[in-house]
């Protein structure tokens, strides 16, 4: 082969490394990029930064907040509409301080109050991986909040009140496994962003950390070790199985957690899932007040039982035990007795589908029953489920279902 032909051959082989707007995985940073990909999966970045039917990481997903709709940005390596022009320092500043390269503030819908705990080396690895993504030109409207919430300078005051920057500090009194789980859950995993209730200003209530919240008309349940409404009945192995496969003997992942399992936890190392489980099992909380179940003779219970037998028992079984790997058990379900009944109401009205993973590739589904059940009937059957087979929780009113249905069907119509 002539020298000229050899040089042309080498040039052709190198052409893919010069894709516009992106950085390629050269041999010198391959390890960092592989680690960055694993960390990006742990952070479930794709879930928020991918619109329905959109390109991965190209943004455009509408995030619902109490203050209005925020569009998730494009984080591909496109130079004009993505983060292709950002430096590693720019990226770290956004993650750890909630600031854009020009110094303007990001909103905490982007969970920088959690990402601030991520080590700089891990952020650099994530940055290196994102630079290898195919650049996608997709301009996203980043100013969709109504006045006065669209004034980003207000975030300076919010940060002063509710944001504490700083890297994760291991607890020397805890095991290395616990601290690894804490680092993942409190940082990249940002579990508290969904599972911790907000105050009136949209900040997480640290005094109620992981005690449950409402997200997109679903209940993000209590995931402390509370024995009644949390994970107290789950073993470490039960938690690992749920995160890895999307189901265990207690529950099937659906709603927003379905996406977390499919995009993130099912692809994480089992050792990291076990570390998270160890951490969660040591997150105790003041037990929720015990409720007294409604008497079976209560008219609402009788009406709910009739609806359950006619509509639900074929799958969930008359005694609420369900069918393993297909229909979740309702007896003893912590989800069923959460203070907020949003998940039960939503899944009855709009239906739902559980996660599909390599461990359990079948994705069990529940049909929508909203077309055939009135608000009064939904309230009755939810009340029955929450107060049968050893369950005990506050009854649900017709007015609560009516308000929830309006929000659910409105959200569905906007999809």
N, C-alpha and C positions, 0 to 999 in steps of 0.2 A: 504494500500500500504506500502511495507517495506521501510526502510530508504534507502537501496541501490537502489531500483527501483525509488524512488523519486529523488535521486541524478542523476541517469541516465536520467530521464525525463527532469530535469532541464538542464543537459549538452546538450541533443539533441536540446532543445529549444534555447540554446545559440550558437550552432554551426554556424548559419548564420552570427553571429557577428564577426567571425574570418576569413572571406574571405581573401585570400592572396592579399597583396598589397593595401588594401582599409581600410577605417575606417567606422564603422557602425553608424547609427543614434541612439545613445543611448538616454534615456529619458532626460538626463541632457542638451543635445544640440539640441533637436528636433526643438525648436523654431528658433534657429540660422540657422539650415539646411533648414527649410521651407522658411525663409527669404532669405537665400542664393540662393535657387532655383528661387525665384521671381526676385532677382537681376540678376541672370545669364540669365534669360529670357529677362530682360530689356536691358542687354548688347548684346543680340543676339549672344552669344558665340558659339552656335552650328553651326551657318552659316559658319563661317570661319574654325572651327576646325573639320568639318566633310567632308570627301571626298565623291564624287559621289559613291553611292552603298557601302559606308563604314560604320563603326560603329560610333554612335554618340560620338563626342568629341575625337575620336581617331586620328584625324589629317590626313594629307596627301592631303589636298586640295591645288592645285597650285594657288597661289595668283599672279596675273599679276601686275608688276610694270614697270615704265619706264626704270628701270635698270636691269631687268631680272625677272625670276620666283623665288618666295619664297614659300617653302612648309610649310603650317601651322602645328604646332607641335601637338603631342598627349598630351592631358591634362587630361586623365583619371588617376586613382590612381595606374596604373602599375608602379612598382618600377624601372624597367630597361628602358622602352621606354616612360614612361609617367612622371607624376610629383608626383608619390607615395612617393618618398624619400624627397620631398621638405617639409620644415617647413612652418608655417604660415608667418614667417618673410621672407623666400625666396620668397613666393608668392607675398607678399606685395612689396618687392623690385622690382620684375619683373613688377608689375602693375604700380608702382609709379615712378620708376627710369629707367625702361628698361634694367635691368641687370639680368643675370642668377645667380644661386647660386654660380658659380665659379667666378663671377665678370665680365665675358665677356658681351659684349653689344648685345642687341636685336636690330633688325631693326624696324623703325617706321611703317612698314606695320602692325606690332602689335601696335595699337594706344595708346601706353603709354603716349604720350603727352596729351591725353584726360583723360586716366585713372588715371593720377597723381592727379586729382581733387577728386577722390572717397575717402570717409572717411575710415579710417582704420577699423572701426567696420563693415562696409559693405564689405570690402575686406575679413575680417576674416569669415564673414558669407558665402561668395562665396566659399572660401577655404574649409570651413566645408562641404558645399554641394558637391563640386567636389570630396571630399574624399569618399563620399558615392557611387559614380558611379562605375559600374562594371569595374574592371581593364581590359584593352584590350592591349595585346601585339602587338604593331604595330610600328616598327622602321621607322622613317621618316628621309629622307635625309635633313639635315638642312643647307647644304652648296651647294646651287645650283646657286648662283650668279656668273657671270664671274668676272675675275680680272679687275680692282682693287676693285670692289664693295664687293668682298668676304672677304676683310680685315676688320674685325669687329672693329679693333682699330680706323678706320676712323670715326666711330660713335662718338668717343670722341669729335672730332672737330665739327661734325654736332650738337651734343647736346649743345656745347658751343654757337653755333650760333642761334639755332632754338628751343631749349627746355628749358622751365621754369617749374621746379617742384614746387609743392605746392598744398595744399588742396583747395577746392572750398571755396570762400568767398562770402557769401550772400550780396546783395546790400540792405543796410538799407532803401534806398529810395523807394524800390519796395515792392510789396505784398509778403506774404508768398507763395502764389500760383505761382507767377512769379519765385521766387527763387527756388522752388521745380522743376519747369520746367527747369530752367537754370541748376540746378545740374544734372538732368537726361540727358538733351540734350548735355551739354558741357562735361559731364563725361562718365558714362557708355554707354549712347546712342551714343556717339561719332559721332553725326550727321555731324559735320564739316569734318570728315575724308573722306566722300564721296562728300558732297555738297559744299566744299570750294576748289577753284583751287590751284594747287601746283606751287611753283616756280621751277627754274631749278634744285634745289637740292632735290626736292621731299618733301619739307616742305609746310605746309598749309600757304597760304597768308592771314594773319590776316586782312589786309586791304580790303579783298574781302570775308570776312567770310560769308558762307552760300549763296554765289552768284552763285553757280553752278560749275560743274566740269564734266569731262568725266571719267567714270568707266567701264572697260570691254566693250568698244564700245557702251555704253549707255550714255545718258546725265543724270547726276544727277542734276535735275533742281534747279534753284534759289528758295530758300525757305524762303527768307526774306519777309517782307510785301510789297514788290514792287508791285504797282498796275497793271503793265503791264505784267511782266515776272515772278513775284513771287506769293505770296499768298494773295495779296491785295484784290482780289475779294472773297476770302474764309472767312467765319466767323469762330469763335472758334469752333462752332458745326460742321461745314464742315470738319475741320481738324480732330476733334475727330472721326467723322464717317469714314473718310478715313483710319485713323490709326487702328481703331477697326474692320472695315469690309473689307477694301481693295478697297473701292470705295465711291464716292459721286456724286453729280450732275455735277462735273467738270472733274473727271478723274477716271481711274481704275489703280490700282497698278500692274505694270509689271516689267520685268527685275529684277535687284537686289532688288528693293523695294518690289517686290512680296515676296521674301524670308524674308525680314525684317518684313512685315506684318504677314505672316503665322507663322513664328517662334517666333516673339517677340511681336509686338505692339498689335496684336489681343488678346494676352493672358495677357496683362497688365491691371491693375485696371483703370477704366474710369477716376478716379480722377487724376491719373498720366498723362493720355493722355490729359486731359483738362489743366493740368499745363503746359505741353509741348506746347500745342496750344496757351495758353496765352503768353508764352515766345516768340514763333515765331511771333505772331501778333504784338509784341512790338520790333521786330528786323527790324527796318527800314533800307533802303539802298538807295543810290543815284539811281534814276530811270534810267534804261537803255535808251540809245538814241532811240527816236521814229523813226521808219522807215516809209517811204512812200510806200504804196503797189504798186506793179507792176500793170500797167494798164491791164484791161481785154483783150485789143487788142494786147498785147505783144505776139509774137509768142510762147514764152515759156509757157505763161499762157494758150493760146489756145490749145497747145499740151497737157499740163497737165490736162486741163479740160476734154478733150476727153478721156484720160486714166482714170481719176477719175470716170466719168460717166459710163464707160464700166466695170471698175474693182472694184471700191470702193463704189459707191453710193448705191448699194443694201443693204449694212449694215450701212454705216455711213450716209446715206440719202443725197439727192441731195443738201440740204442746210447746210450740215455739222453738223446737230444737233444730229446725232447718235440715238441710242435706249437705253433708261435708263436700267442700270444694265447688258447690253449685249455688246453694241458697243459704245465706248466713243465718246463724241462730239468733233469735231475738230474746230468748230466755237468758237472763243474766248478762245481756249486752250493755256495756258501758255507754255505747253510742246512743242506745235507746233512751237512757235515763239522764242524758246531759241536761243541764238547766235549760239550755236553748234547744228546742226540738226541731231546729231548721232542717237538719238532714232528713229526718223521717218525713217531714211535710214535703220537702222538695222531691224526694225519690218517689213518693206516692203520686204526686202531681205530674212530675216530668219524666219519671223513669230514670234509669241509670245503667251503667255498665262497669263491671269490676276490671281490675288490671289484668293484662295478659303478659306473662313472663315466660322465660325458658322453663322454669320449674312447673308452671301451670299455664300452658299456652291457650287453654280455653278461657274466654272472657265472658263469664256469666253475666246475663243482663236481666233487668227488670223492666217490664213494659210500663208506659205511662198509663196511669189510671185517672188522671185529672179530668178526662173527657166524660167519665161515667160516674164519678163521685162528687157530690156537692161539698161545699166548704164544711157544712155541718157533719157530713159523713166522714170526711177526712179527719176532722177534729175528734170524732168519736172513736175511730179505729186507732188513731195515734194515742189517744188517751188509754185505750184498752191495752195496746202493746206496752205502754210505759208503766202499767200497773198490773200486769199478769205474770205468772210463772216465777214469782219472787221479785220481779221488778217493782219499783216504787218511785214515782216522780209526779210532779204537778200536772194536773189535767190541762188539756189544750182547748182553747176556746174557738168558736166559729170565727170570731173577729180576727184572731191571730192568723188563722188559715187564710182568711180572705185577704188580709194585708200581704201575707207571704206569697199567695198565688199571684197577686198583681205584680209583685217584684220579680217572681220567677218567670211568668209568661212574658213580662216586659223584657227581661234579660234574654229569653229565648228568641223573642222577635227581633232583637238587635244583633243576634249572632250572624 
